[in-house]
């Protein structure tokens, strides 16, 4: 099969032929139709999060089951499925408590990928979906309806569940609350529409680019404030009766955004930390003020998603016209143009660029 391989950090990916091992017990092979590009992929490609090379990244995908490993009974050949990085054992303390994204025993490091000469290739984020096929654990899949476009469905694998899940699952935000969303990229737009669906009284979008605030309004933001505005804090307070926001969702991986969030949060409010910074980045905070105001800093990984619970709900919201997915796609690229798609994503103006493969069954 063909795949886009990272052989050197911060360099263009190379389209190469790879071998893919057949599925072992509990695994499934999926022939991919689409894979969206996430900023997490860019962090790995740039070397910000380390890792062994060569590697295949990509983790936001959809396709059809093309082979089943021993013991897999929940899926059938030809079935459309979502492919995610959420691999879970189902039996550890976290999985048993309903938190599979925190799984403590997601399996030993193993890669089904290799160069033709047998050199192992790292399966990035346990997925490796910048490729025509993947072999992953069955726990990483979720069933899809036959009539759902694959490019749209792929978005559910990361950006949508991370943003909407931060609202629904991590924050458990009640109707009538006020929310600020810092960063209006793919995850941020989904946090915005998650807050809208949850019944937020106000959803205040913040970004450094004015045009992105206009886009945020399409997804449900009631107000927009430039993050670079010297009066940004005063404007947020004016929009929230002088209190600050009940929930501040940081969806961009920038320390400055986290430090700004501290001044935007109401007493008793929560900062939901969904944006992934570099592994060596640290923020400054005043613990006394956080304690005095009884504020909470809450981590949110993949929106606390439980695939079998959350994906059907999101598909229903999409079919009802309440969850915007088609509007999230900025452009579609074939695999041999993945570097163009990555460069466009890195510029920061896109929502989601999607790689479509030969198995893609049509646009939206």
N, C-alpha and C positions, 0 to 999 in steps of 0.2 A: 504494500500500500504506500501511498505518498503521504508525507507529513512535512510540516514546517518545523525545522530543528534549530534550536539555539545552540551554537557551538562556541560562541564568544559573547560575554556580556556586553550589552550596549552596542550591538552590531546587528545588521540585518539578519533575519532568519533565512535558512537555506531550505529549499524544497528538495527533499531526498526520499529515496525508497527505503522503507523500514520493514522489518518482519514483526508480526504481532503474534504472540503466543496464544494458543487456543484457551478458552476459559477453563479454569480449574473448578473444583467444587465450590459452589456458592457464587460463581462469577457468570457474567453475561457478556457476550460480544455484541456490540451495537454498530451498525453501519450508519454513519452520521449523514444528516442532511444539512444541518446548519450548526454553527458555533459562533456566539457573539464574543466580542473582545471587551474584556473588563480591565480596569486600571490595575487590578492585582496582577494580571498578566504582564502589564508594562513594568511593574515594580520588579518582577522576577527577571524579565528580559534585560532590564537595566542593571541587574545585580544588586539591587537595594536590599533584597532579602536572602542573598546567598543561594546556596544549593549547588549540586553537582551537575557538571556538563559532560557530554551533550544532553539536552533535555527537550522534551516537547511539552509546551504549556497549553493553555486553553481548558476551560472548565465549565462553560455555559452553553450546553449543547442539547440537541434533540436528534433522534433518528429512529431506526427500526431494528428490532432484535434480529440478529443474523446467526447466532449460535448460543447454546445454553450449556453451562457446566453441570456436572453431576449435582443432584439435590435441589436444583432450581425448579420450583413448581408454580411460582406466582406469575411467570411470564411465558409467552408463546412466540414461536418464530414469526416474524413479520409484524409483531405488535409495535405500535408507535410508543416511544418512551422519552421521558426527560432524563438527561444525564447530568448529575451534579457532583460536587466534590465531597458531599456529606456521606462519609463512610462510617458506619456504626456497627458495633458488635451485637447490640441488642440485649446484652446481659450485664454489663458493668453497672456501677451505681448510678452514673449519669443517664445512661440509656434507660435503665429501669425506672428512673424518676421522670421520664418523658423529655430528656434533653439530649438527643442524639448528636447535636453539633458539638457537645462537650465529650464525646466518647473517649474513654480512657484506654481502650484496646481496639483501635481501628485497624489493627493488623500490622505485621512487620513490614519494613520497607521491602518492596518487591516491585520489579518492573517487568511487564510483558513485552516491552519494546527493545529492539536491538537493531544495530546496523547489519547489513548483509554479511559482514565478516564475523558477526557474533558479539561485537562490542555492545555492552548494555547502554541503553538510553534511558535517562530518568523520565519517569511518568509524572510530569509536573502536577502538583496538587492532587495526586492520586487519580488523575483523569486523562491528561494528555490528549485533549480534544482538538488541537490544531492538526488533525489527521483524518484520513478517510474513515477509519474505524477505531474503536476503543474496546478494550477488555477491562471491565470494572466489576466491583462487587455488586451483587443484586441490591444491596441496601442503598446504593447510590442512584437508583432509578425510581421513577414514578410513572405510572401509566398515563397516557395521553389519549384523548378522544381521536377517532380516525379523521374527523373533519377539521382538526385544528392545524393551521399552517405551521410548518416546522420552524420557520425563521422567527415567528412570533412566539411559539412555544419555548424556544431556546432561552428567551429572555427570563423565563420563570426560574431558570436554574441558579441564578445568582443575584443579579441586580434588583429584580423585582422582589424576591423573597427577603433580601437583605434590607431594602428600604421599607416595604410594607410590613415586614416582620418586626422591624425595630419599633414600629408603632403598635401593632396588634399584640405581639408576643412579649418583647422586652419591656416596653413601657406599660402595656396594658392601658393605654390612654383612654379615659372616659370621654363621652360626649360632653361638649361644653367647655373643654379645656382649651388653653391657648398653647400654640406651638411655634417655635422658630426652627427652621431647617437651614443649616449653614452648608452651602454647597449644593448647586442645582444641576449636577451631572446625572448620570443614570440612576444611582442610588438615591440621590437627593430628590429627584422628581418622583420616585416611587414612595419615598417617605412623605412627600407632600400629598400625593393622592391617597396614601394610606390614612393620613390625618384627616383629609376631606371625608373619606368614606366612614371614618370613625366618628365623625360629627363634631370636629373641632370648631370652636367659636371663631378663632382666628388662626390662620396659617401664614406665618410671615417668612418669606423666602429671603435668604441672604446670599450674595455672591459678589465677586469682584467685577463681573461683567454685566453691564446694564441690559444687554440683549438677552442674557440668560434669565433675568428676572421677568422679562416679557414671556419667555417660554414657560416659566414656572406658573404664571397665571393660567395658562392653558390646562394645567394639571390640577388646579385647585387652590393655588396660593391666593389669599385675600389681599395681601400686601407684599411689597418688595422694598428691601432696604439694601443699599450698597454696603458691602462689608468694609470698604475702604473709606466710607463717610466718617469724618471725625465725630459726627453727632449720631452715629449708628445706635449707640446704647440709649441715648435720649429718645430717639425715634421709636425704638422697640418698647421702651417704657410708656411712651405716649399712646401706643397702640394697645397696651395691656393694663390700662388704668393705673399706670405708675408702678406696677409690681414687677414687671419682667414676665417671662413666659413660664408656664407650668412645666413645659417640656422643651428642651433644646436638643435637637438631633444634629450631631456633627457627622456629616456624611463624606467629608473630604479628608484625606490623609495629610493634614497640615497642622503642625503644632500651634501656629498662630490662631487657627480656627478654634482649637480647644481652649486656648487661653482667653480668647474673646468670649467664648460661651459662658465662662464663669460670671461675667458681668451682665449677662442677659437673662439669667435664671432667677425666678421669683423665690422668695423664702419658701422652703419646703419643696422646691422644684427639683427636677431631675435633668441631668445631662446624659443623653444616650450616646455612647461612644461607638459609632459604627464605621467611621473612617479609619482605615489602616495606614499608619505612618510608617516610616522606615524603622527598622529594628533598633537603631541607635538613637532615635529621637526621644526627647523627654520634654515635658511641659512644666511650667512653674505654676504653683497655686498657693494660696494662703489658707492653710488648714484651719486656722482659727475662724475665718469668715465662713468657710464651708460648714464647720461644726455649729457656729453661732446661728446660721440661717437654716440649719437642718436640711442642707441640700444633699443630693445623691449623685454620684458618678457611677454609671452603670455600663458595663461592657456589653456589646451586642455583636455576636458572631453569626453571620448568615441569618440574622433576624430571628435566632432561636427556633428555626424552622423544624417542624416535624412533617416530612414529605407527604405521608399518606393522609395527614390531617389537613395540611395547608394548601397543597396544590389543587385538590378538587374545589376548595373554597375560592381560590383565586381564578380558576377557570370559570366558575359560575359568575363571579363578578365581571369577568371579561365578556362573557356572553350576554350579560345584562347591560353592557355598555357603561358600567360603573368604574371599571379598571381599564385604563388606556394602555394598550400594548403596541398596536400597529404604529401609533404616533411616536413611540420610543426609537424606532429604527431610523437611523440617519441615512445609511447606505448599505448596499450589499456588494460583496467582492468575491471573486473566485479565489481558491487557495493560492494560485500563483501570483496573486496581487496582495497577499496578506501584509507585506511590508508597507504598501500604500495605505492600507486600512489602519495599521498600527501608527504610522506617522500622522494620519488624520486624527486618530484618537488622542494622540499625545498633545496635539495643539490645544485640546480642551474645549472645543466648540461643539463636539458631537454628543449625541445622546447614547446611541449604541450602534456601532458598525458590526455587521454580521457577515461571517464567511459562509458561503453556500457551496456545497459539494455536488458531485455528479448525481448523488441520490436525492437532491432537492426536488421537491414535487411541485414547485410553482410559487410565485410571489403572492403578496397580499394586496 
